[in-house]
Amino acid sequence: MKKCPALPVAAALAAAFVSAAACRFTSEPLGARVEERTEVIRTYPFTDPDPVPIFARSSMWGQGERLYPYFFFDGFAAEGADREWTVVRLSNSHIEVAVLPQVGGKVWGAAEKATGRDFLYWNRTLKFRQIALRGPWTSGGIEFNFGVVGHAPSTASPVDYVLRRDPDGGVSCVVGTMDLASRTRWSVTITLPRDGAVFETNALWVNPTPFSQSYYAWSCAAVKTAEDLKYIFPGRWRIGHDYSVPLEPWPVDRAGRDLSLYRNNATPDSKSYFTIGEYEDFYGGWYEREDAGFGHWSRYDDMPGRKIWIWDLSRSGEIWVDLLTDEDGQYTEPQAGRLLNQSDHGDFPPGAADRWRELWFPYRGIGPMAKASPHAVLSVSRDGDRLALGLFPLRPVADALTVRAGGRELFREDLILRPEEIWKRDVPLDGAAGDSGLEIRLGDKLVHETGPEARDLERPLDFRSTREATAEGLFLQARTLERERRLTEALDRYLACVALEPLHARALCRIAELHTRRGEPSRALEFAGRALSVSMYDAEANYVYAVAARRLGRLVDAKETLGWAARSPQFRAAALVQSAEIALVEREFRRAGEYALKALESDARNVTALEVLAVAHRLAGNKAEARRTAETIIELDPLDHLARFERHLLTGSPRDLEDCRSHIRSELPHETWLEMAMFYARNGLEGEAVAVLENAPEHPTVLTWMAYLSREAAPRKSASYLERASALSPHLVFPFREESVAAFSWAVAARPADWKPKYYLGLILWGKGRLEETRDLFQMCEDADFAPFFIARGFLFEKADRARAAADYRKAVDLDPGSWRARQALTAFHLRHEEKAAARGVAERAAADFPDHVVLKVGLAESFFADGRLDEAAAVLEGLAVLPYEGASDVHGLYVRTHVARGLAAMRKGAWTEAVEALEKSKLYPEKLGTGAPFHPDTRMQDYFIAVCHDRMGKRDRAAEIREGIREYTLARWGEPRPHGYFGGLVLEQLGRREDRLKARELLSRDRPPAEIRELIR
């Protein structure tokens, strides 16, 4: 059998990996040090995980299959307490970097030792607030986001990690975990060199699945804000999220404002500037008063995305200073991405792995950065015939710095500099033309060209959403939805595409793959077969056919079609890995190794191919090669747990088993063990799969799989596993893998009187968009005694069977009177269906039983408002102190609606003074309700009615003054989208000025207010 090929990992071979237990070591005085320790940090923790499946949530992030099987957290503390955390600190003579492996593996902060200055925002308080995809998030440092737009599901939870000393004297901390929704694995190696004022983050992202996954990756850093902060972000243009801002000039906007100056962003709304149009490898910022800055470097090819995030500079954004930190002030986020915009998602091909490198550094004493490289930061400014240069070395420099113009050398100096040793010179330009391009070069370490268009892109940059109803338009819409993990919507759109164009082979392929992902391989074969009938040798059609055929046990068909797919570079490695796995199933270990080696010829660092190769070597009895391959995997991916388990299978050593177990420390460790078991099970190695699961934490899904895998070899043991699974609570149990359809279907048949296997199987199918089957299973669970089940079933049936949904919500309350969620769900149900008295009754009882629960008090205020009991709604809101939470942004809206309604009700009674008081109150932004006042709030509706009240009270001068203010606001904000333009139009019309008439007509032709408000206008 061929040996495992030599791979380009020589540096990693010598790395000394250190486990988390009591890791303390220091290198030479000029070297680097990594230390893991327990530190006390002031913490505002999060709690209260939601046991209701995330499908049943209404938040923008929490809905549906994009995030399942993750669950949400609903509890956020208003008061802080000291808490111990694991902190990994990396330091050398120049900088210190801290990492929090229990908080998403984020870089907590980074500081420069010479000055003590934080060059990344270091929030010394962990103040978790509901911002991320699953709720909790805390500001500062660098967070790593993989998979789908938003702060990642793992951003606040523990991840796996390992520490190491590198052969060159540097040190590293590797952090990472599995993204459950896509089953991809990411890791980031945070490396500090032996001698340098810079640290690296090297990302590895592996898609071990046979499916295309959503591709999205951003590194979100934070730095402090200041009036003198200047963003140095290359680009000629900027765009916004969702392409809401088309191509606009950067950095100076059309109004002449330089938006790269932080202070010039005191305009409405928080800012997201994605800068594009310039081919450059760096970005950063500079603080003028300190003459210091921060920077990021990565090859443009690796990280072309550049984004600036700025909180609204009004109170709307400034309240987040107190919400997110105790004393570290406001921050802003310079971000780097694999795509140009965070609305963009790409394709992560099956079986692929991706790697990229980023550098983060401080600089000072040279003015604003003009260029950066991994070795130095350069500043350049020209004043007439002189050129001012500054260099801030990040690593030792021993090179010549030259300045050339038109091929002529103007300046040269040989430099020998230590990191952070500032060098500055004024260089005479000897008559070089003012508009001529200059080349400034530091050996081969840094090259800067000053020509005005040296890095400008001329290629088309067209950001748009496809809306065309043609077959191709529908296909492109479906691809976007698929990339965003909106798989059920994507499938519907693909089906619409082939309805228009039955021979659309690409759509047929995508439909086939989605059906396989849904656990419907028979349907997948139907559509893949249609694609093959259109194009017999199409690589994608053959590949998706093979994956589905393999799921059905049709291995001959799978092998044949994989052979055709492997001829395409796009599918070669993935197809060869599939062929290798089939050879394992067929116990042809030599052939498995041959296919794995072929895959490695195509992709020398294909981790999945190496895993198959390690198993093939072990089963063939080639222990030395198996161990060598396992070590190679760990070198490439230090958090590959399967490689460590393979090492244990080779030796049988308890020490090797403990080494594997000790490195699995992410939030949901049972999912890591299950994923390893799935690898062995799909490759026909049921014994190894059971051995894996014997080490997993006890969990219903783990035990069900152990029962399923043991059903023939050990039926009594199988029955015992199933009994134990049923005895466990379903709290936070969310099975999701398509392979588990078979296991739980078997469990349903094995225990027909047990509701839990039906519930678990229904959850899997719900996650796959198979709602009819989910409803059928859930209807069979009448004997369930778990309140979250009935909340979920109520949500599932609400549109189709309102009465049944109501009964389920009530059943949840009856089963668990101590559940605030059940009360909230029932109140919200009655409110959605305008059952006002019922909503109020449930909400009043809930608020009485849970007097300190803010969400229920908000529900009470909503029910009072819906029932017309406005003063009671206002009283409840007056007593609230709200931390931002799901729906909390609507609390202020409820406050406004309540007081406006009170004002209008007073107007109907002729109580003009009371009306003015209520309407004036509606214009406020009480910060205890979780929001602050924005710039220039639109209160024209309230002001219009206040003016009417003053007229009725005989205060015509005051009414005229208010109307004039409405007019001025309307004309000054004409180009801004504002909600109450209609009332501006009324005032323009009433004032009767000739120059306002056309504008009045335009505003009055737009959206009209509701009838009850128009009644008062008349």
N, C-alpha and C positions, 0 to 999 in steps of 0.2 A: 504494500500500500504506500502511496506517495506520502512524503513527509509534509507537515504543515509548512507553507512557504514562509521564507523570511520576510518579516514585515518592517516598515519604517518606524520602529518604536524603540530604537536603541536607547534614547534618552530615558524613556519610561522604564526600561528594564532595570536600571539601577536605582529607581525611586524606592525609598524605604516607606512603605505604607504603615501607618500607625493607627491603631484602633482608638476609639474614643476614651477608653478607660485610662484616666490619670496620665494623659499625654502631656509631658513637659520636656522639652529639650531645646538647647540653644546651640547655634553654630559658632563659628569663629567671631571675634569682635566686629569684623567688618561684614559678617554674614547676616543671614536672616534668621528669624525665630518664629515658630508657630507654637501657640500655647492654647490649650483648651482649659477653661476654668468655669466655675460657677460664680455668677455675679448677681448682685441684688439691683433690680431696676424698678423704678416707680412704674406701676402697671395699672391700667384701667382695662380689666379683662373682658372677654366675651364668653358667653355661656348659652345655654338653652338651645341645643341643636333641635331642629324641626323633624319629628318622626313622620310627618306627612310627606309622601314623595313629592319631589320638587316640581312635578308636572302640575300640581294643584296650586302652585303659587301664582300670584298675579304680577309679580315684579317684572320689569323689562329684562332683567338678567336671568331670573330664576325659572322661566317658563320652558317646559318641554325637554326635548331630547338633547339639546345642546349641552346640558350640564349633568343630566342623570348619568351615574348613580350618586352624585354628590348631594348633600343635604345642606340646608341653610342654617345659619345661627341667628337667633332673635334677641339674645340678651346682651346688653352693653352697659357697662358700669359708669355711673355718673361720678363716683368717688374712686380715687386711686388707693393702692396699697403696695407696699414693697413686696416683691416676689423674686424668687431665684430663677435665673435663666442660664442655660449653657451658652457661653460666648467663646468664639474662637478668635484669637487675636494674632495677626501676622504683623511683624515689624522688622525693619532694618534700620540703618543709621539715618534714614531720610524720612520715611513715612510709616504710619501705622494704619492698618485696616482691620476692622472688626466685622465678624460674620455671626449671624444668628440662625443656627441650623433648626431651631424650634419655631422660627417665624419665617417659613418659606425658604430658608437658606439665603435670605437677603444679606447684602452688604449693609451692615448697620450704619457705618460711617467711615470716613477716612480723613486723616489729619497729617499735616506737614510738621515734622518735629522741630525744625529750626525756628519756626515762628509760633507754633502751637495752633495755627490756623486750620480750621476744617475746610478742606477743599471739596468735600461732599457733605451735604447737610446731615448733621449728626443729631438726631432727635433723641435726647437722653431719656425721654419718657416714652413708654410703649402705650399709646392711647388708642386702643382699637375702636374704630368707628365703622358704621355700615356703609361701605363704599365699594367693596369688591364683589365679584360674581357670587360668592357665597355669604357675603356680609362683611366679616371683619377684615380690616386693613389698617395699617399704621404707616405713617409717613417717614421719609428719610432714606438715605443710603442709595442702594440700587436694588430694585426688585426685578426678577426674571419672569417674563410672561411668555408662555408657549401654548399654542393650540387654537385659541379663539379670542376674539376681541374682548377686552376687559381685564381687570386685575385677576390673575389666574386663580383657579380653585385652591391651589396650594399656597397662596401668598401669605397666609397667617398661620399655617399649620406645620407640624414637624415634617422634615424631609430626611432622607438618608444622607450620611456624610462620612468622609474619611479624611484624615490628615496625612501629609507626607513631607519628607525632606527630599528635594530634587538633587540630582547629581552635581549640578553647577553651584550648589550652595544656596539656592533659593528654596522657598517653602510654598506649600499649596494646601488649600482646603477644597475638597471636591464635594459639592452639594447636588442633590437631584432627587427625583421621584418619578413615579408613573402618573401620567395624565389619564385618569380612569376612563373618561368619556371616549377617548380615541385609542387608548391602550398603547400610546407611544411613551417612550422613556426619554427624559431629558436630564442632563447633568451639566454643571458649570464648574470648571476648575479655576479657582481664584488663586493666582500665583503672584507672589512678591519676589523679585529678584534679589540676589545676594547684595548687589550694590546698584541701586537705582531709585529715583524719585518717581516711580511709576508702578502700577500693578496691572495685571492682565486678568481678563475673564475669557476663558476658552470654553465655548459651548459645544456640546455633543447632543444631538437629538436623533433618536433612533425610532423608526417605524417598523416594528417587527411583524406587523399584520400583513395579510395578503391583499389589503384594500388601500385605495388612495385615501389619505386623511387630510383634514383641513390644515393648511400651512399658515401659521401666524406666529411671529416671534419678535418681541420688542424688549429692550433693556431700558427700564425707566429709572433714571437717576434723579436725584434732588440736590439742589444747591440753595443757599440762602438768597433772599431777595434784598435789594438795597436800591435807593434812589439813583445811585450812580452805576448800577449794573448795566453793562452792555453785552447783549448776546452776539457772539461771533459765529453766525450760522451761514455758511456758504449757500448761495441760491439767488436766483433772479426772480423767482415767483414763490407764492405761498398758496396753499389750498387749505380747506377746512375738513372736519369730519363729514363723512357721508357726501363728500363733494359739495357741501352746502355753500362753501365759498369757492367760486370758480377761480381760475388763475388770476391772481392779483399781484401787483408788484411787491417785491421784497428787496431791501428792508424799508424803503420809503414808499408809503402808500399814495394813493391818488390825491389825497388831501395834503400831501407834503409832510406828513408825520413820519419820523424815523422810528419804526416800531421795534427796532433792535435795542432801543433804550427803554428799560423797564418802566421808567416814569411816564413814558408817552402812551402807556396802555391803560390810562385811567378813563376808560370808556366802557359803556355797558357790556356786561357778560364776561365770563371767563374766556380765555383765549387758547385756541389750539392752532399753532402755526406749523404746518408741514412745509419746509422750504425745499425747493426743487430747482433744477435748471443749471446746476453747476457741478462738474465732475471733480469732487474733492474728497479727501480722506479724513478730514478732521472737522470738529466744531468745538465750541467752548464759550467762555465768557470772560469778562474783565471788569474789575471794580476799580474805578478811576482813583478814588481817594487812597485806597490801599496799594495801588499799582500792583495788583495781584489778580490771579484768575484760576480757572479750571479748564481742563480740556479732555477731549475724547478723540481717540484715533482708531480707525479700522479701515481696511481697504474698502473703497466705495463699492466694489463688487460684492463684498460681504455684507455691509450695512449701509445701503443707499438711503434708507429712511432717516429723516432728521425731523424732530418735532420739539417745539417749545410749548409747554403748558404753563399758563399763568392763571392763578385764581383771580376772579373779579376783584378789582382794587377798591370797590365800594364795600360797605358793610356786608353785602351779600357774600363776598368772598372772605373778608377779614374775620368774620366770626369763626372761620375754620382754624384760625390761629389758636384760639382757646380750646376748640374742639379736639385738636390733634396734638397739642403740645402744652407743657406747663410753662416753659421759659425759653424755648429755642426760636421763637418767632416764625415769620412766614417763610415759605419756601417756594421754589419754582422748579419745574421738571424739564431738564434737557434729556431727550429720549432718542434712542437709536433703534432702527428697525430693519428687518430683512426685506420689507416691501416699502413702497413710498408713502402709503397712507394707511391708517389703522382701520379704514373701511375695506381695505383690500385683504383678501385671503387667497392663498395660492394652493397648489397641489403638492402634497407630500407623498411621493410615489410609494407603492407597496415595497416593503423590504429595504427601503432606503435609509441612509444615515446622512446627517448634515453636520458640518463643523464650521465654526467661525471664531475669529479672535478679535477682542476689543482691548484697548488700553485706556487707562484713566489716570490723570496726573494733575498736579498743581504747577503753577509757574508764578514768577513775581519779578519785579525790579526792571522789566524791559519794555513796559508799555503793552498795548493790546497785541494779542497773538495774530500773526499774519499767515503762519504756516506751522504745522507740527508733523512730527514723525515719531517712530518709536524711540528715537534717540535724543531729540531736542525740540524746543519751542523757539521759533524765530519771530521777531518783530521787525517791521520795516516801515519807515516813513520817509517820504521825499519832500524836501524843502528847497525848491529851486535847483541849484547845482550840487546839492549835498544830499547824501543818503544816510539816514540814521538807522543803524542795525543793532539789534539786541539778540543775544542767544542765552537760553536757559537750558543747560544740558539735563537730560533725564537719566542718562547713563554716561559712563566715562567716554570722553571724546578725545580722539587723537587723529585729526584730519585737517586738511586745508579748507579754509572758507574762502571762496572766490566770488567775485562779482564780475559779470560779463555783459556787454551791450553790443549787439550786432556782430558777434563773433570775436570782439576785442576784450581782452582781460583788463579790467579797470582796477581791481583790488585783489590781493591775495595775502592771507596770513595763516601760518601753520598754528593750529590750536591744540593744546593739551589741557583739558578741563575735567575737573571732577563733577559728578552730579551736583546740581544746584549752584555751581560756580558761575556767577553771572559775568557775561562778556558783552561789552558795548563799544561801538566805534561809530564815528562819523566819517563817511567815505566820500571824497570828492569825485564827482562824476565826469570831470574833464571834458565838458562840452557835449556829453551825450544828450540827444534831443529829449525834450521834456515828455514827449508822448511815446518815446521808444521803449520797447520791452526790455527788461533786465532779467538776467538769470543769476540767482544767488544759490550757490551750491556748497554744501558741507560734505565733501567727498561724495560717497554714494549713500550717505545717511539721510540727507534732506536736500530737496531741490524745490526752489520757488521761482516761478516766472511771474513778473509784474505786468505783463501785457494785459490790456483791458478785457480781452476775450480768450485768454489762454485756456480757461477751463469751462467756458460756456457751452451748454448743450444746445444743438439745433434740432435734434430729433423731436417728433411730435410728442407732446405730453397732454393727452386727452383723457380726463377722468370723467367717466359717465356711467350711468346705469342703463343696461339694455332694456328697452321697453317694447321693441318691435314684436308684432304678433305673427311673424313668419315662423316657419319651422326652425330656421337657424336662430332667430331671435329667441324663441322658446327654449332651444337647447342652451343658449348662452345664459339665459335667466336661470335655468335649472343648474348649470354649472356653478353659478354664483351662490345659489341656495345651498348646494351640496358642500361647497367650500366653507360656508358659514355654519355647517352642521345642521342645517334645517332640512333633514333628509326626507321627511315625509312630503314636505312641500316640493322638494326637488323631484321626487319620484312622480308626483302629479304633473309637474311641468314637462318632464321627459315623456310621459305618456301622451300629453297633449301634442308634443313635437311629433311623435311617430304616428299619431292619428292624422296629422297633416301630411307627413311624409313617411310612409311605412318603411321605406328603404334607408332611413337615416341611421347608418350603421353605428355612428358614435353614440347616438342616443340609446340605441338598443343595447350597446355594451354597458352604458351607465345603468340602465334599468336592470340588467342582469346582475351587476355587482351589488346594487342596492337590495335586490331581493335576497341575495346570499347573505348580506349583512343582517337582514331581517329574519334570518333563519328559515328562508324559503328557497332552498337550492333547486327544487323541482321547477318552480316558476322561473328561476334564474336560467336554467338550462333552456327553457323555451325561448327566452329572448336572446340569449347568447347564440342559440342555434339559428335564429332568424338573422343575426348579424353575420354568422358564418355563411349563410346562404347568399348573402349580399356580397361578401368578400371572404373567400375560403381561407386565404393566407393572412388575413388581418391579424396583427400581433395582439392587439388588445382583445379582440373577439376570442381568439384562441386562449388567451390567458384567463379571462373571466369564465369562459366555458370550463377550463380545467379546474379552477378553484371550486366551482359549483359541483362539478362531477366528482371531485375528491370528497366533498362533503356527503355525497350520496353513496360513496363506496365504489364508484365506477372508475377504478384506478387505471384500467387500460386506456379508456378515453382521456383521462386526466394526463397520463404520461404522453400520449400522442400529441395532444394539443399543446402541452407545455414545450414539446420539442419545437413546434413552429413558433411559439411565443419567444423562445430563447434566441431565435435568429435576429430579433430586434434589439438594438442596444438599449432601448427604453425599458424592456421587460426582461432582458437577459439574466441579470443577477437574481431577480425575484423568481423567475421561472425555474432557474437551476436550483435554487434553495427549495422550492416546492418539490422538484424532482428528487432532491436528496432526501427530503422528509418522507416521500412515498417509499423510497428505497429502505428507509428505517422501518416503516410499517411492514414492508415485505421481508424484513430481516436480511436484506442484502447489504451488509455493512460496508463492503469494499465499494460497491456502486454508490452508496450514499456518500462516502468520502470523495469519490471521483467527482460527483456532481458539486459537492461543496467546494472542492478545489477549483473547479471551473468557475464557480460563482466568484471566488476570491481573485481569479485572474481578471475578472471584469471589475471587481470592486475589492481591492486588497484589504480594506478595513471593514468589510461587511460582518457585523457582529453576529447576526443570525446565522450566516453561513459558518462562522467559526464555532458557534454553539452546536450546530449539527455535526460539524467535523469532530468536535471533542467527544460527543456521544458515540459517533461511529468508531472512533479510535478505541474508546473504552469497551464497547460491545465486541469489537474485533480482537480484544485482548492486547492492544498496543498501548500499554499503560504509560510508557514514557512519553509517547506522542500525545496521548490524551492529556497528560498533566501539562506538557509544554503548551498545548493549545489553550487549555484553561487559563494558564498564566498569561498568555498573549491577550486573551480576552480581557482579563483584569487590567492589563497594562493599557489597553485601548479604552476600556470603560470600567473605571475602578468601582462602579456601583452595580456591576452585572452580578446579581445574586445567583443566577443559575450556574455561572462558572464556578462560584465557590461551592455550590451544592455538588456539582460534578466532581470537584476535588475531593469532597467528602465521600462520594460514591466510590471513587477510586481507592481511597485509603481505608475507609470504614472508621476513620479516626474521630473520636468525640471532639477533639480539639478543632478539626476542620469543620465539623458540624457547628460547633459553637462560633467559629469565625463567621460562618454564613449567617447564623441567627443574630449575632451581635451587630451586624451591619444593616439589619432590617429594622429601622426605627422611625419610619414615616407614620403619618397619622392613622392609616388603616392597614396595619401590617398583614392582616389576613388576605387582603387583595394581592399583595406581592406573592405570597405563597400560592394562592389560587392561580395566578398568572404562570408561575413556574409549572404547576401541575397541569395546566392546559397545554403547555409545550410538550410535556411527556405524553399526555393522553392522546393528543392528535397524532403523535408519532408511534402509536401502538405500544407504549411503554407504561401500561397501567400500574405495574408494580412500583416503578419509580414515582409515578404520580401520587400513589397512596403514601409512599415514604415521605414525599414532600409534605403532604397535607397532615401527616402525623405530627409535624413540627409546628403547624399553624395554630394560632389562637382558636379556641372553640367558638364556632360561629355556624349558624344554620346552613349557609351555603357550603362551607367547608365540609360539614358532616353529611349533607345531602350528596355531595360529590364522592365522598368516601364510601357512602352506601351504594351509590350507582356503580362505582368502579369495582366494588367487591361483590356485586349482586350474584355473579356466577361462581366465582372462586370461593367465596365465604358467605353463603346466604344468611347464616345466623348472625354473623358479625355485621353484615349489611343491614339487617333488620334492627340491630341494636343502634347503629349509627343513625338510622332514620328516626328511631324513637327519641334519641337524644336531641336531634335537630328539632323535632316537634316540641320538645319540652322547653326549648329556649324561647326567650321573648323575641317578638318581631321588631322590637324597637331599633330603629336605624338599620334595619336589614333591607338592602336594596340590590338584589342580584340583577345582573345586566348583560352578561356575555351571551352571544347567540348560541355558543356551544351548550350553555346551561339549559336551553329549551329542552333538549333530550333528557337531561338529568332530572329536571323538575317534572316533565311530563311523565317520566317513569315513577317519580315519587307520588304524583297525583293518583296514578293507577294502583300503586302499592298501598296507599292509605286513603281510600276513597272517602272516608268519613272525616278526614282531617282538613280543615279549611286553610291551614297555613301554606302547604305546597301549592294550592290553587292561587292563593294571594301572591306568592313569590313568582309563580309562572306568569300570572297576569301582569305583574310589574315588568318583567322582561319584555313581554309582548307589547305593553304600553310604550316602553322605551323604543321599540322597533316600529311604532306606528300601526300596530295591528290591533286597532281599537275594538273591533267587533268581537274578536276572540277574547280580549280583555274583559269586555262587558259580560260575555258568557261565563267566564270563570268567576268573576266577581259576584254574579248573581247566585253562584253556588256556595257562597260563603256566608249564608244567613246566620250561622251559629258562631260567627266571629265574635270575640270579646275584646277587641282592640279598637279604641276610639279613632286613632288616625286612619284605620282602614275605612271607616264609614265617612270620614271627612273626604278621603280620596274618592270613594265611590260616589258620594254626593256630587263632587265636582265633575266626575266622569259622566254622570247621567243627567246633569242639570238641564242641558239644552234639549235632550230628547224626552225626558220624563221628569217634569218639575215636581210632581207630587212625591215620586220616589226619592228624589234628591232631598226634599224637605224632611222626609222621614229619616233618611240617613244622617243628616245633620243633627236632628233631634236625638237619634240613637247615640251619636257620639257624645252628646251632652249627658245623656242618661248613664252611659257606660263610665264616663270619667268626669264627674262634676268638678273635679279639681283641675281640669284642663282649660286654660284660658283660650287655647286655640279653638277648641270646640265651640265655646261661646262666641268667639269672634267670627268663626265660619258661619254660624247660624244667623248672627246679626247681619253679616254682609249679604247672605243669601236673601233675607227679607228685604234689605235695602235695594238690592239689584232688581227685585221684582215689585218694588214700590208697595210692599206690605208694611205700611208705616207703623201702625199700632203694634203689630207683632214684633217689628224690629225694635221699637222702643221698649217693649216689655222685656225682651231678651237682654237688651243692652243695660237696662236698669238693674236687673238681677245680677248680671255679670259684674257691673261696676260696684254693686254692694258686696258681692262675694270676693272681689279682687280690688279693694279700694286703692291700691298703690300701682295698679297696672295701667301704664299710659295708653297702650294700644286700645284697651277696652274703654278707657275714658274718651278717647277720640271717637270710637264707635258710638258711645253714648251721645256725644255732641252731634254726630252725623244723624243719629236717629231722631234727636230732638229737632234738628233743623228740618229733616224730611217731614216731620209731623207738624211743622208750623209752630213749634214751641221755641220761639227764637230767643227769648230772654233766658230760658233754661240752657239752651245751647251756648249762648254767650257766657253764662256763668261757669259752665264746665270748662270752656276754653280759657277763661280768665284764671282758673286754678291749675292749668297745665304747665309743666316744665318738660319740654320735649327734647330728647336727643334725636338727631336725624336717624330715621329708620325707614324701612320699606313703607312708602306712603306718607312719610313725614313731610315731604315737600308739599303735599296737598293739605297739610294742617293749616298753613297760612292761607291757602285758598279757601278753606272752610271758614276760617276767621273772617276773611273779606266778605264772602257770600252771606255769612250770618249777619254781620253789621250792616251791610247794604240792604239786606232784606228787612232788618229792623227799621232802617231809615225810611225805606219805601212804605212799610206798614204805617209808620207814624205820619207820613205825608198823606196817606189815604184817610187818616183820621183828622187831618188838619193840625196835627201837633208839630208845628214847624220847628220849634226849638229842639224838641226831642229828636226830630229827624236829622237836624244839622249835627247834633252831638253824635248820633250813631254813624252818620256818613263820614264825619271827620275821623271817628275811631277806625273805620274800615280802611283808612289810608295809612294806618300805622304798620310798622313791622316789629312786633314784639319779639325780641331775640330769644326769649324763653320758649317760643314755639318752633325753634330750630331753623330760623332763616333770618337774614339781615336785609336791610334796605338796599336795593340796587341803585345805580345811577339813574336819575330821571324816571322814576316810576310813573306809569300812565294812570293817573287818577281822574281823567277827564269825565268819566261817567259820574263819579261821585260829585265832582265839582259842578257839573251841569245841574244836578238835582239840588245841591247846596245853593246855587244861584237862584233856582226856582223858589226855594224856601225863603231866601232873603227877600225876593220880590214880594212874596205873600206876607212877609212881616213888615213890608214898607221900607226895607233897607236897600233901595234901588242902587245907590252908589256902590255899596259893597257887592251887589249882584253884578253890576257892570264891570267892576274891577276883576271879579272872578272870571267872567266871560272873556275879558281881554287876555287874562292869563291862559285860558284854554286856547284862544286864537294863537297867541305867541308860541305856545308849546306845539300846536299842530303844524305851524309853518316851519318852526325850527327843526322838528323831527320828521319832516315830510318823507324823507327817504328811508326811514327806519320802520321795520314792521312793529306796529303797536296795536294792542287789542281794542282800544276804544276810539278808533278813528271816526266812527259814525257820529259820536257826540261832538268831535271837532267839526265835522261837516255841519251839524245842526247850528253850532255857534257861528260858523262862517256865514251860513245862510241867514241867520237872525240878525247879525250885525250889518248885513246888506251892503258890504263894500264891493264895488265893482270888480276890483282885482281879485276878490276871493270867490267869486261866483262859480267859476269853472272847477276850482278845487273842491268847493262844497258839493257840487253835483257828483264829482268822482267819489268822494267819501261816502255820500249818502246812497250811492249805488252798490256799495259793498255790503258785507254781512250786516243784517239788521238784528237788533237785540230782540229778545223774546217778547211775546205779546204783552205779558204783565208789566214789562218795563215801558213798552211803547204806549201803553194805556196812560201812564203817568206823564209821558212826554206830551200827549195831547192835552 
